[in-house]
Amino acid sequence: MTFFFPPCAGSGLRLGLGGAPLGNLFEAVSNDEARELVDAAWHSGCRSFDTAPHYGHGLSEHRLGAALRGQPRDSFVLSSKVGRLLTPDAAAARTQHGYVDILPFRQAWDFSAAGTRRSVEDSLQRLGLARLDVAYVHDPDAATHGAHAPRVLRQVLDETLPALRQLQHEGLVGAIGLGTNDVDVVLQVLAEADFDVLMLAGRYSLLDHSALPELLPQCTARGVRVALGGVFNSGILATGTRGSAPTFNYAPAAREWVERTARIEAVCENFDVSLRAAALQFPLAHPAVDIVMLGARTVAQWQDAQAMLRHSIAPEFWAELRVQGLIPDAAPTP
């Protein structure tokens, strides 16, 4: 199917709201703060929203559904994910997987056909909606599953994706694809199957270009539309290298990433460009990429991202990054 993520109404900014912070990722957000953020995004024109059962053990889905249910259903695109099932447990730890003050459920992997159907139906109940516009297979990669990764890959190909196609046929989901931060697993799936969309976190950014040589050209050729998460690489491209310890991939940044970011910062200073503006605008230049999904925690962060996308950046800035070897020759620039 042909699918595109809608930009912000009115402004045309290619920015969507990622729902991990709505599930209390790393720190708690109150229900009122969560609603204020979604409402602010909506009123600014945002029409693309992403969530997952993993985000706060259903908390993000509850909050996003409550905020969006009053809007005309065909006026926005909402994605969620499959691969993890939630089971109620009053004794479940309230802090798990980086999420705090979560809902009382246990989480278990399930990529089976039956588990995929249950995951979608459970998500729709938490959201209070009758369909998902996008359903992603969540984190089927080797870093997550270790020695079980080959079995998971086989099950995704044999059960999960066919089950999602059936749910697509029934009208419960629209586009289907993968949601991951791993390039290799996407290439492995593409070698044997077709899908419509890809949520790729952190692997095509101003700092990390690992999706550029092979994956993004395949997506362009095969019509797979890409939504990018993690364009700040979990922090370092938002905060820079000064001040508190920078993070990359949700861990302290290795020296090579800190040094490379510092070189990018120096070019930013020479051209009076915000690092955040460069980080948001760079990946959107690739023809496979539809949108950046921003995991904003506050209204101020959302408004800042909009301002950064509007920030004027001279072509000479991108040319200097290329001359210094900080972006590849093959990378399109705005």
PADO-170139 format. One record per residue (C-alpha): residue in three letters; x, y, z. Coordinates in Angstrom, 2 decimals. Example, Ala and Ser with C-alpha at 12.3 -4.5 7.8 and 13.67 -1.06 7.14 Angstrom:
! PADO-170139
{'ALA', {12.30, -4.50, 7.80}}
{'SER', {13.67, -1.06, 7.14}}
! end
This chain:
! PADO-170139
{'MET', {0.00, 0.00, 0.00}}
{'THR', {1.06, 3.61, -0.51}}
{'PHE', {1.33, 5.44, 2.79}}
{'PHE', {2.65, 8.82, 3.91}}
{'PHE', {2.88, 10.36, 7.37}}
{'PRO', {1.07, 13.71, 7.40}}
{'PRO', {3.03, 16.86, 8.29}}
{'CYS', {1.76, 19.45, 10.74}}
{'ALA', {-1.42, 21.06, 9.43}}
{'GLY', {-0.94, 24.70, 8.56}}
{'SER', {2.86, 24.83, 8.87}}
{'GLY', {3.84, 21.76, 6.85}}
{'LEU', {6.50, 20.91, 9.42}}
{'ARG', {7.36, 17.22, 9.18}}
{'LEU', {7.14, 16.60, 12.91}}
{'GLY', {5.13, 14.06, 14.88}}
{'LEU', {4.77, 13.35, 18.59}}
{'GLY', {6.49, 10.24, 19.97}}
{'GLY', {4.76, 8.74, 22.98}}
{'ALA', {7.57, 7.23, 25.08}}
{'PRO', {7.70, 10.17, 27.55}}
{'LEU', {3.92, 9.88, 27.93}}
{'GLY', {4.67, 6.47, 29.47}}
{'ASN', {6.97, 8.08, 32.07}}
{'LEU', {10.29, 7.27, 30.42}}
{'PHE', {13.00, 8.01, 33.02}}
{'GLU', {10.78, 10.40, 34.98}}
{'ALA', {7.11, 10.77, 35.76}}
{'VAL', {4.78, 13.05, 33.82}}
{'SER', {1.41, 13.79, 35.40}}
{'ASN', {-1.83, 13.11, 33.56}}
{'ASP', {-2.43, 16.85, 33.31}}
{'GLU', {1.05, 17.48, 31.89}}
{'ALA', {0.62, 14.66, 29.38}}
{'ARG', {-2.73, 16.02, 28.22}}
{'GLU', {-1.32, 19.54, 27.97}}
{'LEU', {1.50, 18.27, 25.74}}
{'VAL', {-0.77, 16.32, 23.37}}
{'ASP', {-3.22, 19.21, 23.19}}
{'ALA', {-0.40, 21.67, 22.44}}
{'ALA', {0.93, 19.40, 19.70}}
{'TRP', {-2.54, 19.07, 18.20}}
{'HIS', {-3.23, 22.82, 18.25}}
{'SER', {0.13, 23.45, 16.59}}
{'GLY', {-0.98, 21.24, 13.70}}
{'CYS', {0.57, 17.87, 14.63}}
{'ARG', {-1.36, 15.01, 13.06}}
{'SER', {1.10, 12.08, 13.50}}
{'PHE', {1.32, 10.32, 16.85}}
{'ASP', {3.18, 7.19, 17.97}}
{'THR', {2.89, 4.97, 21.03}}
{'ALA', {3.44, 1.36, 22.16}}
{'PRO', {2.36, -1.07, 24.89}}
{'HIS', {5.98, -0.97, 26.11}}
{'TYR', {5.74, 2.73, 26.99}}
{'GLY', {4.77, 2.66, 30.67}}
{'HIS', {3.06, -0.73, 30.31}}
{'GLY', {0.12, 0.80, 28.49}}
{'LEU', {0.20, 4.22, 30.18}}
{'SER', {1.21, 6.05, 27.01}}
{'GLU', {-1.60, 4.41, 25.03}}
{'HIS', {-4.16, 5.33, 27.70}}
{'ARG', {-3.03, 8.95, 27.75}}
{'LEU', {-2.76, 9.36, 24.00}}
{'GLY', {-6.13, 7.75, 23.37}}
{'ALA', {-7.83, 9.95, 25.95}}
{'ALA', {-6.40, 13.07, 24.30}}
{'LEU', {-7.19, 12.08, 20.70}}
{'ARG', {-10.59, 10.37, 20.96}}
{'GLY', {-12.47, 13.65, 20.65}}
{'GLN', {-10.84, 14.49, 17.32}}
{'PRO', {-12.23, 13.35, 13.95}}
{'ARG', {-10.73, 9.89, 13.44}}
{'ASP', {-9.65, 10.47, 9.85}}
{'SER', {-7.83, 13.68, 10.76}}
{'PHE', {-4.75, 12.05, 12.35}}
{'VAL', {-2.39, 9.09, 11.99}}
{'LEU', {-1.78, 6.95, 15.07}}
{'SER', {0.75, 4.13, 15.33}}
{'SER', {1.40, 1.51, 17.97}}
{'LYS', {3.41, -1.69, 18.14}}
{'VAL', {3.23, -5.46, 18.60}}
{'GLY', {5.61, -7.99, 20.13}}
{'ARG', {5.03, -7.40, 23.83}}
{'LEU', {1.91, -8.50, 25.71}}
{'LEU', {0.79, -7.09, 29.05}}
{'THR', {-0.67, -9.22, 31.85}}
{'PRO', {-2.17, -7.64, 34.98}}
{'ASP', {-0.18, -8.18, 38.17}}
{'ALA', {-0.76, -6.14, 41.33}}
{'ALA', {2.73, -7.10, 42.53}}
{'ALA', {4.52, -5.94, 39.35}}
{'ALA', {7.38, -3.52, 39.92}}
{'ARG', {6.37, 0.07, 39.25}}
{'THR', {9.74, 0.84, 37.64}}
{'GLN', {10.79, -1.32, 34.70}}
{'HIS', {12.77, -0.92, 31.47}}
{'GLY', {13.55, 2.73, 32.20}}
{'TYR', {9.90, 3.65, 32.84}}
{'VAL', {8.81, 4.88, 36.27}}
{'ASP', {5.43, 4.87, 38.04}}
{'ILE', {4.05, 2.52, 35.38}}
{'LEU', {0.78, 0.61, 35.30}}
{'PRO', {0.51, -2.73, 37.20}}
{'PHE', {1.24, -5.17, 34.41}}
{'ARG', {3.89, -7.72, 33.56}}
{'GLN', {5.41, -7.66, 30.10}}
{'ALA', {6.22, -10.71, 27.97}}
{'TRP', {7.50, -11.14, 24.42}}
{'ASP', {5.05, -12.69, 21.98}}
{'PHE', {5.54, -12.53, 18.20}}
{'SER', {3.07, -15.34, 17.46}}
{'ALA', {0.10, -14.80, 15.16}}
{'ALA', {-2.29, -15.10, 18.12}}
{'GLY', {-0.14, -12.78, 20.21}}
{'THR', {-0.04, -10.24, 17.41}}
{'ARG', {-3.82, -10.17, 17.14}}
{'ARG', {-4.20, -9.90, 20.90}}
{'SER', {-1.63, -7.09, 21.03}}
{'VAL', {-3.52, -5.02, 18.46}}
{'GLU', {-6.87, -5.65, 20.12}}
{'ASP', {-5.48, -4.79, 23.56}}
{'SER', {-3.93, -1.58, 22.22}}
{'LEU', {-7.22, -0.55, 20.64}}
{'GLN', {-8.99, -1.08, 23.96}}
{'ARG', {-6.41, 1.03, 25.82}}
{'LEU', {-6.67, 3.72, 23.15}}
{'GLY', {-10.46, 3.54, 22.97}}
{'LEU', {-10.29, 3.49, 19.18}}
{'ALA', {-11.34, 1.05, 16.46}}
{'ARG', {-8.19, 0.96, 14.32}}
{'LEU', {-4.48, 1.68, 14.21}}
{'ASP', {-3.23, 3.59, 11.20}}
{'VAL', {0.18, 1.93, 11.58}}
{'ALA', {1.25, -1.23, 13.43}}
{'TYR', {4.98, -1.85, 13.89}}
{'VAL', {6.73, -5.05, 14.97}}
{'HIS', {8.63, -3.75, 18.00}}
{'ASP', {12.33, -4.50, 18.64}}
{'PRO', {12.87, -7.86, 16.85}}
{'ASP', {16.64, -7.31, 16.84}}
{'ALA', {19.67, -9.27, 18.02}}
{'ALA', {20.71, -6.75, 20.68}}
{'THR', {17.32, -7.21, 22.35}}
{'HIS', {16.92, -10.98, 21.95}}
{'GLY', {20.48, -12.27, 21.96}}
{'ALA', {20.74, -15.98, 21.22}}
{'HIS', {16.98, -16.10, 20.52}}
{'ALA', {17.24, -13.54, 17.70}}
{'PRO', {17.22, -16.07, 14.80}}
{'ARG', {14.07, -17.70, 16.18}}
{'VAL', {12.44, -14.29, 16.65}}
{'LEU', {13.32, -13.28, 13.10}}
{'ARG', {11.84, -16.47, 11.72}}
{'GLN', {8.65, -15.98, 13.71}}
{'VAL', {8.33, -12.36, 12.58}}
{'LEU', {8.53, -13.52, 8.97}}
{'ASP', {6.31, -16.58, 9.35}}
{'GLU', {3.71, -15.33, 11.84}}
{'THR', {3.86, -11.68, 12.89}}
{'LEU', {3.89, -9.99, 9.50}}
{'PRO', {1.29, -12.34, 7.96}}
{'ALA', {-0.95, -11.76, 11.00}}
{'LEU', {-0.59, -8.01, 10.56}}
{'ARG', {-1.49, -8.35, 6.88}}
{'GLN', {-4.64, -10.22, 7.91}}
{'LEU', {-5.49, -7.49, 10.44}}
{'GLN', {-4.86, -4.97, 7.67}}
{'HIS', {-7.30, -6.84, 5.45}}
{'GLU', {-9.87, -6.74, 8.28}}
{'GLY', {-9.45, -2.98, 8.71}}
{'LEU', {-8.04, -3.09, 12.24}}
{'VAL', {-4.66, -1.76, 11.10}}
{'GLY', {-3.52, 0.31, 8.14}}
{'ALA', {0.15, 0.28, 7.18}}
{'ILE', {2.46, -2.35, 8.73}}
{'GLY', {6.19, -2.40, 9.34}}
{'LEU', {9.04, -2.60, 11.83}}
{'GLY', {9.90, -0.36, 14.77}}
{'THR', {13.55, -0.77, 15.74}}
{'ASN', {16.91, 0.90, 16.28}}
{'ASP', {18.74, -1.86, 14.42}}
{'VAL', {19.60, -1.62, 10.72}}
{'ASP', {20.60, -5.26, 10.24}}
{'VAL', {17.28, -6.78, 11.28}}
{'VAL', {15.41, -4.51, 8.86}}
{'LEU', {17.66, -5.62, 6.02}}
{'GLN', {17.13, -9.26, 7.01}}
{'VAL', {13.36, -8.85, 6.92}}
{'LEU', {13.44, -6.95, 3.63}}
{'ALA', {15.39, -9.84, 2.09}}
{'GLU', {12.34, -12.07, 2.55}}
{'ALA', {9.26, -9.88, 2.97}}
{'ASP', {7.57, -6.64, 2.05}}
{'PHE', {6.20, -4.09, 4.45}}
{'ASP', {4.89, -0.54, 4.17}}
{'VAL', {6.61, 1.62, 6.78}}
{'LEU', {9.62, 1.73, 9.07}}
{'MET', {10.09, 3.43, 12.41}}
{'LEU', {13.87, 3.71, 12.72}}
{'ALA', {15.31, 5.12, 15.93}}
{'GLY', {18.77, 6.65, 16.09}}
{'ARG', {20.32, 5.08, 13.01}}
{'TYR', {19.97, 8.02, 10.65}}
{'SER', {20.95, 11.21, 12.39}}
{'LEU', {23.45, 14.03, 12.10}}
{'LEU', {25.81, 11.81, 14.08}}
{'ASP', {24.97, 8.20, 13.13}}
{'HIS', {24.63, 7.47, 9.41}}
{'SER', {24.52, 3.69, 9.56}}
{'ALA', {21.19, 3.46, 7.69}}
{'LEU', {22.47, 5.49, 4.74}}
{'PRO', {24.55, 3.09, 2.62}}
{'GLU', {22.10, 0.23, 2.17}}
{'LEU', {18.87, 0.52, 4.13}}
{'LEU', {17.54, 3.92, 3.08}}
{'PRO', {18.19, 3.31, -0.64}}
{'GLN', {16.24, 0.05, -0.33}}
{'CYS', {13.39, 1.87, 1.36}}
{'THR', {13.34, 4.45, -1.42}}
{'ALA', {13.37, 1.80, -4.15}}
{'ARG', {10.66, -0.33, -2.50}}
{'GLY', {8.37, 2.49, -1.41}}
{'VAL', {8.85, 1.92, 2.33}}
{'ARG', {8.14, 5.23, 4.04}}
{'VAL', {10.35, 6.02, 7.03}}
{'ALA', {9.51, 7.75, 10.30}}
{'LEU', {12.62, 8.60, 12.29}}
{'GLY', {12.88, 8.50, 16.06}}
{'GLY', {15.89, 9.30, 18.20}}
{'VAL', {17.28, 12.03, 15.93}}
{'PHE', {19.05, 13.51, 18.96}}
{'ASN', {20.60, 10.07, 19.65}}
{'SER', {18.99, 10.07, 23.13}}
{'GLY', {20.53, 13.37, 24.16}}
{'ILE', {23.93, 14.29, 22.80}}
{'LEU', {22.57, 16.15, 19.75}}
{'ALA', {20.09, 18.05, 21.93}}
{'THR', {22.41, 19.06, 24.76}}
{'GLY', {25.79, 19.08, 23.01}}
{'THR', {29.02, 18.03, 24.67}}
{'ARG', {29.22, 20.68, 27.37}}
{'GLY', {27.67, 20.58, 30.78}}
{'SER', {26.39, 17.28, 32.14}}
{'ALA', {27.68, 13.99, 30.74}}
{'PRO', {26.25, 13.54, 27.22}}
{'THR', {24.37, 10.38, 26.36}}
{'PHE', {24.25, 8.33, 23.16}}
{'ASN', {21.82, 5.42, 22.76}}
{'TYR', {20.65, 5.90, 26.35}}
{'ALA', {24.14, 5.37, 27.79}}
{'PRO', {27.15, 7.60, 28.48}}
{'ALA', {28.50, 8.63, 25.10}}
{'ALA', {31.74, 6.99, 23.97}}
{'ARG', {34.69, 9.26, 23.32}}
{'GLU', {34.38, 8.97, 19.54}}
{'TRP', {30.80, 10.26, 19.63}}
{'VAL', {31.68, 13.10, 21.98}}
{'GLU', {34.61, 14.18, 19.81}}
{'ARG', {32.59, 14.01, 16.61}}
{'THR', {29.75, 15.99, 18.16}}
{'ALA', {32.21, 18.61, 19.39}}
{'ARG', {33.46, 19.05, 15.83}}
{'ILE', {29.87, 19.48, 14.61}}
{'GLU', {29.26, 22.01, 17.39}}
{'ALA', {32.25, 24.03, 16.23}}
{'VAL', {30.84, 24.27, 12.71}}
{'CYS', {27.45, 25.22, 14.18}}
{'GLU', {29.07, 28.06, 16.11}}
{'ASN', {30.93, 29.33, 13.03}}
{'PHE', {27.66, 29.52, 11.07}}
{'ASP', {25.41, 30.61, 13.96}}
{'VAL', {23.33, 27.43, 13.68}}
{'SER', {21.71, 25.65, 16.61}}
{'LEU', {22.88, 22.06, 16.99}}
{'ARG', {19.26, 21.03, 17.59}}
{'ALA', {18.16, 22.71, 14.36}}
{'ALA', {20.83, 20.91, 12.37}}
{'ALA', {19.95, 17.59, 14.03}}
{'LEU', {16.25, 17.94, 13.21}}
{'GLN', {16.64, 19.20, 9.65}}
{'PHE', {19.44, 16.97, 8.35}}
{'PRO', {17.68, 13.56, 8.28}}
{'LEU', {14.51, 14.98, 6.71}}
{'ALA', {16.44, 15.67, 3.50}}
{'HIS', {16.58, 11.98, 2.59}}
{'PRO', {13.83, 11.05, 0.10}}
{'ALA', {12.85, 7.91, 2.05}}
{'VAL', {12.10, 9.91, 5.20}}
{'ASP', {8.60, 11.31, 5.73}}
{'ILE', {8.75, 12.61, 9.26}}
{'VAL', {10.64, 12.95, 12.54}}
{'MET', {8.78, 11.62, 15.59}}
{'LEU', {9.88, 13.71, 18.55}}
{'GLY', {9.74, 12.23, 22.04}}
{'ALA', {8.95, 15.56, 23.68}}
{'ARG', {8.34, 15.58, 27.42}}
{'THR', {7.05, 19.13, 27.77}}
{'VAL', {5.21, 21.76, 25.77}}
{'ALA', {8.41, 23.83, 25.78}}
{'GLN', {10.36, 21.00, 24.11}}
{'TRP', {7.68, 20.62, 21.45}}
{'GLN', {7.67, 24.35, 20.74}}
{'ASP', {11.46, 24.41, 20.59}}
{'ALA', {11.48, 21.63, 18.00}}
{'GLN', {9.05, 23.57, 15.83}}
{'ALA', {11.27, 26.64, 16.07}}
{'MET', {14.36, 24.59, 15.22}}
{'LEU', {12.70, 23.20, 12.10}}
{'ARG', {11.96, 26.76, 10.98}}
{'HIS', {15.52, 27.92, 11.67}}
{'SER', {17.21, 29.06, 8.45}}
{'ILE', {20.42, 27.17, 7.68}}
{'ALA', {22.67, 28.28, 4.81}}
{'PRO', {23.80, 25.69, 2.24}}
{'GLU', {27.40, 26.58, 3.13}}
{'PHE', {26.88, 25.06, 6.59}}
{'TRP', {26.09, 21.65, 5.14}}
{'ALA', {28.94, 21.99, 2.66}}
{'GLU', {31.39, 22.62, 5.49}}
{'LEU', {30.19, 19.55, 7.39}}
{'ARG', {30.78, 17.53, 4.24}}
{'VAL', {34.26, 19.00, 3.66}}
{'GLN', {35.22, 18.07, 7.22}}
{'GLY', {33.96, 14.51, 6.76}}
{'LEU', {31.20, 14.98, 9.34}}
{'ILE', {28.44, 13.92, 6.96}}
{'PRO', {28.92, 11.43, 4.12}}
{'ASP', {29.18, 12.52, 0.51}}
{'ALA', {26.10, 10.42, -0.28}}
{'ALA', {23.92, 12.10, 2.37}}
{'PRO', {21.30, 14.50, 0.95}}
{'THR', {21.17, 17.86, 2.70}}
{'PRO', {18.31, 20.34, 3.07}}
! end
